Amino acid sequence: MFKKFTIVFLLLTCTFVSAQVGGETTYQFLNLVASPRQAALGGKVFTNVDYDVSQALTNPATINPEMDNQLAVNYTSYLGGISYGTAAYAYTWDRRTQTFHMGVNYVNYGSFDGYDEDGNSTGSFTGNEAALSFGYAAQLGYSDFYLGGSAKLITSKLEQYTSFGAAIDAGLIYINEDLEFQATLVVRNAGIQITTYAGLNEPLPLEIAFGMSQTLEHVPLRWHLTFENLQEWPISVSNPARAETDLEGNQTQEESGFFQNVLNHTILGAEIFPEGAFSIRLGYNFRRSQELKIIDQRSFSGISAGFGLKLNKLRFSFTHARYSSAGNANFFGLQLDLR
């Protein structure tokens, strides 16, 4: 059984692998941070297997009975006046062995003033996108491996143009309860555009990621190590503004060495008192720091911090994430235990 599931998972990974960078794919909102907890731990964490029902929006393999009857709603006032949010719910039946998950991602780009090629006003227009997902996970026999998958239906409206698509996420996670250690491999956003905006078919923002996390034995701390966008190496591109010019006018473009390329795929996170009523979360995203930093100026790009607070059956989360000196984001989340 385990071998069959593993072969299917690897074939799925190989089938959809193709290099891609930001700005070259459609439905980019699928890569937005799913919850304040995710944001605080660096933006992407794939190994939280607990009550957090929002976690399954990024890795369906983490769906588990602890999510039963948990409803989460998250909201972010994003950069440039953009607002977006997520919602998630899970339900367990069949003697607490079958857990099903449903989630929603939504983004509103706000209102824009339209003009024709002659500069005449054509009125205002809006843009918004949404995705509805359904997920399920199962243990592979009696092993420590769990396989999960989710299907997404995607809709997008940008001014007068609309598009509809479908995608799947798949995750394989290893859980060692004795060591309180998890490791996972995830394939996200593998899919197609069913209808296009204007006749041009565009690829989806496929991502392959690997993550690990562990709760320390004598310290109330859980560390997270994530390697994102493994389908592409290197992931960064040179910034023309950082090109160096010598005395003869020759320009040398910015280059990233092997070590920097590794860091550009790396996200670090730590959660203090992860099982407590009050938890503190910290994260650092190396690629965000590298891409959004301002030379010769300290901006603390890539750093994020937040906390979680449990009050009876209600959990509240807040995170502040540093993007650049020009803009940062605050994330708010509520999770309600409906049992």
C-alpha positions as CSV (number, residue, x, y, z in Angstrom):
1,M,0.0,0.0,0.0
2,F,2.7,2.5,1.0
3,K,4.7,1.8,-2.2
4,K,1.7,2.4,-4.4
5,F,0.9,5.7,-2.7
6,T,4.5,6.8,-2.9
7,I,4.8,5.9,-6.6
8,V,1.6,7.9,-7.4
9,F,2.9,10.9,-5.4
10,L,6.3,10.9,-7.2
11,L,4.6,10.5,-10.6
12,L,2.4,13.5,-9.8
13,T,5.4,15.5,-8.8
14,C,7.3,14.7,-12.0
15,T,4.3,15.3,-14.2
16,F,3.7,18.9,-13.2
17,V,7.3,20.1,-12.5
18,S,8.2,23.1,-14.6
19,A,10.3,26.1,-13.7
20,Q,8.4,29.3,-13.0
21,V,9.0,32.6,-11.2
22,G,6.8,35.3,-9.9
23,G,5.0,37.3,-12.7
24,E,5.1,34.5,-15.2
25,T,2.0,32.6,-14.0
26,T,-1.7,33.3,-13.3
27,Y,-3.6,33.0,-10.1
28,Q,-0.7,34.2,-8.0
29,F,-3.1,34.8,-5.1
30,L,-2.8,31.1,-4.4
31,N,0.6,31.7,-2.9
32,L,-0.5,34.3,-0.4
33,V,0.0,33.5,3.2
34,A,-2.9,31.4,4.5
35,S,-3.0,32.5,8.2
36,P,-1.4,34.7,10.8
37,R,0.4,31.7,12.2
38,Q,1.9,31.0,8.8
39,A,2.9,34.6,8.4
40,A,4.6,34.7,11.8
41,L,6.7,31.6,11.1
42,G,8.1,33.1,7.9
43,G,5.2,32.9,5.5
44,K,5.3,29.1,4.7
45,V,5.1,26.2,7.2
46,F,4.0,22.8,6.0
47,T,4.4,20.7,9.2
48,N,1.9,21.8,11.8
49,V,-0.2,18.7,12.6
50,D,-2.5,19.9,15.3
51,Y,-5.7,22.0,15.9
52,D,-4.8,24.6,13.2
53,V,-7.4,24.0,10.5
54,S,-5.9,26.8,8.3
55,Q,-2.7,24.7,8.0
56,A,-4.4,22.3,5.5
57,L,-4.8,25.2,3.0
58,T,-1.1,24.8,2.3
59,N,-0.5,21.1,3.0
60,P,-3.5,18.7,2.9
61,A,-1.4,15.9,4.5
62,T,-1.7,17.7,7.8
63,I,-5.5,17.1,8.0
64,N,-6.1,15.3,11.2
65,P,-8.9,14.6,13.8
66,E,-7.8,17.5,16.1
67,M,-9.2,19.8,13.4
68,D,-12.7,18.3,13.9
69,N,-15.4,21.1,14.0
70,Q,-12.8,23.8,13.9
71,L,-13.8,27.0,12.0
72,A,-11.1,29.6,11.2
73,V,-11.4,33.0,9.5
74,N,-8.3,35.0,8.7
75,Y,-8.0,38.6,7.3
76,T,-5.1,40.7,6.0
77,S,-4.9,44.3,5.1
78,Y,-2.3,43.8,2.5
79,L,0.1,46.0,0.6
80,G,-1.2,48.7,-1.8
81,G,-4.7,48.7,-0.4
82,I,-5.3,45.0,-1.3
83,S,-7.3,43.0,1.2
84,Y,-7.6,39.2,1.3
85,G,-8.7,36.5,3.6
86,T,-9.1,32.8,4.1
87,A,-11.5,30.5,5.8
88,A,-11.3,26.8,6.7
89,Y,-13.4,24.1,8.3
90,A,-12.9,20.4,9.1
91,Y,-15.3,17.7,10.1
92,T,-14.5,14.2,11.4
93,W,-16.7,11.2,11.3
94,D,-16.6,7.4,11.3
95,R,-15.3,7.0,14.8
96,R,-12.9,9.9,14.4
97,T,-10.9,8.3,11.6
98,Q,-12.1,10.2,8.6
99,T,-11.5,13.9,8.5
100,F,-12.6,16.1,5.6
101,H,-11.5,19.7,5.0
102,M,-13.0,22.7,3.2
103,G,-11.3,26.0,2.6
104,V,-11.7,29.3,0.8
105,N,-9.0,31.8,-0.4
106,Y,-10.3,35.3,-1.5
107,V,-8.5,38.5,-2.6
108,N,-9.9,41.9,-3.5
109,Y,-7.6,44.2,-5.4
110,G,-9.8,47.3,-4.8
111,S,-11.1,49.9,-7.2
112,F,-9.2,51.4,-10.1
113,D,-9.8,54.3,-12.5
114,G,-9.9,53.3,-16.1
115,Y,-8.8,55.3,-19.2
116,D,-8.7,54.6,-22.9
117,E,-5.7,55.1,-25.1
118,D,-6.6,58.8,-25.5
119,G,-6.7,59.4,-21.8
120,N,-10.5,59.6,-21.6
121,S,-12.0,58.2,-18.5
122,T,-13.9,54.9,-18.9
123,G,-15.1,54.7,-15.3
124,S,-13.8,52.6,-12.4
125,F,-13.3,48.8,-12.3
126,T,-12.4,46.2,-9.8
127,G,-10.6,42.9,-9.6
128,N,-11.0,39.9,-7.3
129,E,-10.1,36.2,-7.2
130,A,-11.2,33.2,-5.1
131,A,-10.5,29.5,-4.7
132,L,-12.7,26.9,-3.1
133,S,-10.8,23.7,-1.9
134,F,-11.8,20.3,-0.6
135,G,-9.2,18.1,1.1
136,Y,-8.7,14.7,2.7
137,A,-5.7,12.8,4.3
138,A,-5.2,9.2,5.2
139,Q,-2.6,7.1,7.1
140,L,-0.6,4.8,4.8
141,G,-1.3,1.4,6.4
142,Y,0.2,1.3,9.9
143,S,3.2,3.4,9.0
144,D,4.2,6.9,10.2
145,F,3.4,8.3,6.8
146,Y,0.3,10.2,5.9
147,L,-0.8,11.2,2.4
148,G,-3.2,14.1,1.7
149,G,-4.7,15.8,-1.3
150,S,-7.0,18.7,-2.0
151,A,-8.9,19.9,-5.1
152,K,-9.3,23.6,-5.9
153,L,-11.8,25.4,-8.0
154,I,-10.5,28.8,-9.0
155,T,-12.3,31.9,-10.3
156,S,-10.8,35.2,-11.3
157,K,-12.3,38.5,-12.5
158,L,-10.0,41.4,-13.5
159,E,-11.9,44.3,-15.0
160,Q,-14.1,42.8,-17.8
161,Y,-11.9,39.7,-18.1
162,T,-12.8,36.5,-16.3
163,S,-11.0,33.1,-16.0
164,F,-11.8,29.8,-14.4
165,G,-9.3,27.1,-13.4
166,A,-8.7,23.9,-11.4
167,A,-5.8,22.7,-9.4
168,I,-4.7,20.1,-6.8
169,D,-2.4,20.1,-3.8
170,A,-0.7,16.8,-2.6
171,G,1.4,16.2,0.4
172,L,3.3,13.3,2.0
173,I,4.2,13.8,5.7
174,Y,6.2,11.7,8.1
175,I,5.2,12.0,11.8
176,N,7.4,10.6,14.6
177,E,5.4,11.0,17.7
178,D,8.2,9.8,20.0
179,L,10.6,12.5,18.8
180,E,7.8,15.0,18.0
181,F,9.3,15.4,14.6
182,Q,7.7,15.9,11.2
183,A,9.0,16.1,7.7
184,T,7.0,16.6,4.6
185,L,7.1,17.0,0.8
186,V,4.4,19.1,-0.8
187,V,3.3,19.8,-4.4
188,R,1.0,22.8,-4.6
189,N,-1.1,24.4,-7.4
190,A,-0.7,21.7,-10.0
191,G,-3.5,22.5,-12.5
192,I,-4.8,24.2,-15.6
193,Q,-6.8,27.2,-16.8
194,I,-10.2,25.9,-18.0
195,T,-11.2,29.2,-19.4
196,T,-8.7,32.0,-20.1
197,Y,-8.9,35.8,-19.8
198,A,-8.5,36.6,-23.5
199,G,-7.6,33.4,-25.3
200,L,-4.0,33.1,-23.9
201,N,-3.5,30.0,-21.7
202,E,-1.2,30.7,-18.8
203,P,0.4,28.2,-16.3
204,L,-0.5,28.1,-12.7
205,P,2.1,29.0,-9.9
206,L,3.3,25.4,-9.3
207,E,5.4,24.9,-6.2
208,I,7.3,22.0,-4.7
209,A,8.4,22.4,-1.1
210,F,10.0,20.4,1.7
211,G,9.7,21.2,5.4
212,M,10.8,19.9,8.8
213,S,9.9,20.8,12.3
214,Q,10.4,19.4,15.9
215,T,9.4,20.3,19.4
216,L,12.4,20.3,21.7
217,E,12.3,17.8,24.6
218,H,13.1,20.1,27.6
219,V,12.3,23.5,26.0
220,P,8.8,24.7,25.1
221,L,9.9,25.6,21.6
222,R,9.1,24.2,18.2
223,W,11.5,25.0,15.3
224,H,10.5,25.0,11.6
225,L,12.8,24.7,8.6
226,T,11.2,25.1,5.1
227,F,12.7,24.9,1.6
228,E,10.3,26.6,-0.8
229,N,10.0,26.6,-4.6
230,L,12.4,23.6,-5.1
231,Q,11.1,23.2,-8.7
232,E,13.4,26.0,-9.8
233,W,17.1,26.6,-9.2
234,P,18.2,29.3,-8.9
235,I,15.1,31.2,-7.9
236,S,16.4,34.7,-7.8
237,V,17.1,37.1,-10.7
238,S,19.6,39.9,-10.8
239,N,18.4,43.4,-9.9
240,P,19.5,46.0,-12.5
241,A,19.5,48.7,-9.8
242,R,22.3,46.8,-8.0
243,A,24.6,46.5,-11.0
244,E,28.2,47.8,-10.3
245,T,29.9,50.1,-12.8
246,D,33.6,50.4,-13.0
247,L,35.7,53.4,-14.0
248,E,35.5,52.5,-17.7
249,G,31.7,52.3,-17.6
250,N,31.5,48.5,-17.7
251,Q,28.6,47.1,-15.7
252,T,28.7,43.9,-13.7
253,Q,25.3,42.5,-12.9
254,E,24.4,41.2,-9.5
255,E,25.0,37.5,-9.1
256,S,24.0,35.0,-6.4
257,G,26.4,32.2,-5.4
258,F,25.5,28.7,-4.4
259,F,25.1,29.6,-0.7
260,Q,22.9,32.6,-1.4
261,N,20.7,30.4,-3.7
262,V,20.2,27.9,-0.9
263,L,19.2,30.7,1.5
264,N,16.8,32.1,-1.1
265,H,14.8,28.9,-0.8
266,T,15.0,28.8,3.0
267,I,12.5,30.0,5.6
268,L,13.1,29.7,9.4
269,G,10.5,29.8,12.1
270,A,10.1,29.2,15.8
271,E,7.1,29.0,18.1
272,I,7.5,29.4,21.9
273,F,4.9,27.6,24.0
274,P,3.3,26.0,20.9
275,E,0.8,23.9,23.1
276,G,0.1,26.7,25.6
277,A,-2.8,29.2,25.9
278,F,-0.4,31.9,24.8
279,S,2.3,31.3,22.2
280,I,4.9,33.6,20.6
281,R,5.9,33.1,17.0
282,L,9.0,34.4,15.1
283,G,10.1,33.9,11.5
284,Y,12.6,34.9,8.9
285,N,12.2,34.7,5.1
286,F,15.6,34.9,3.4
287,R,14.3,35.5,-0.1
288,R,12.0,38.3,1.0
289,S,14.9,39.9,2.8
290,Q,17.2,39.6,-0.2
291,E,14.7,40.9,-2.8
292,L,13.2,43.7,-0.8
293,K,16.2,45.1,1.1
294,I,17.4,48.6,0.4
295,I,21.2,48.9,0.1
296,D,22.9,50.8,2.8
297,Q,19.7,51.0,4.8
298,R,18.4,48.9,7.6
299,S,14.8,47.8,6.8
300,F,14.5,44.5,8.6
301,S,12.8,43.0,5.5
302,G,12.0,39.3,5.9
303,I,11.3,39.4,9.7
304,S,7.9,38.5,11.0
305,A,6.5,38.1,14.6
306,G,3.2,37.3,16.1
307,F,1.3,35.6,18.9
308,G,-1.6,33.2,19.5
309,L,-4.0,33.5,22.4
310,K,-6.5,30.9,23.4
311,L,-9.7,31.9,25.4
312,N,-11.9,28.9,26.1
313,K,-13.1,27.7,22.7
314,L,-11.7,30.8,20.8
315,R,-8.2,31.3,19.5
316,F,-7.0,34.7,18.3
317,S,-3.8,35.2,16.3
318,F,-2.0,38.3,15.2
319,T,1.1,38.8,13.1
320,H,3.2,41.8,11.8
321,A,5.4,41.0,8.8
322,R,8.1,43.3,7.6
323,Y,8.3,43.5,3.8
324,S,10.2,46.8,3.2
325,S,10.5,50.3,4.4
326,A,7.6,51.3,2.1
327,G,5.1,48.7,3.3
328,N,4.3,46.0,5.9
329,A,1.3,43.8,6.6
330,N,-0.8,42.9,9.6
331,F,-2.6,39.5,9.8
332,F,-5.6,38.7,12.0
333,G,-7.2,35.4,12.6
334,L,-9.9,33.8,14.7
335,Q,-10.5,30.1,15.2
336,L,-13.6,28.8,16.9
337,D,-14.1,25.3,18.4
338,L,-17.7,24.3,17.5
339,R,-17.7,21.0,19.4
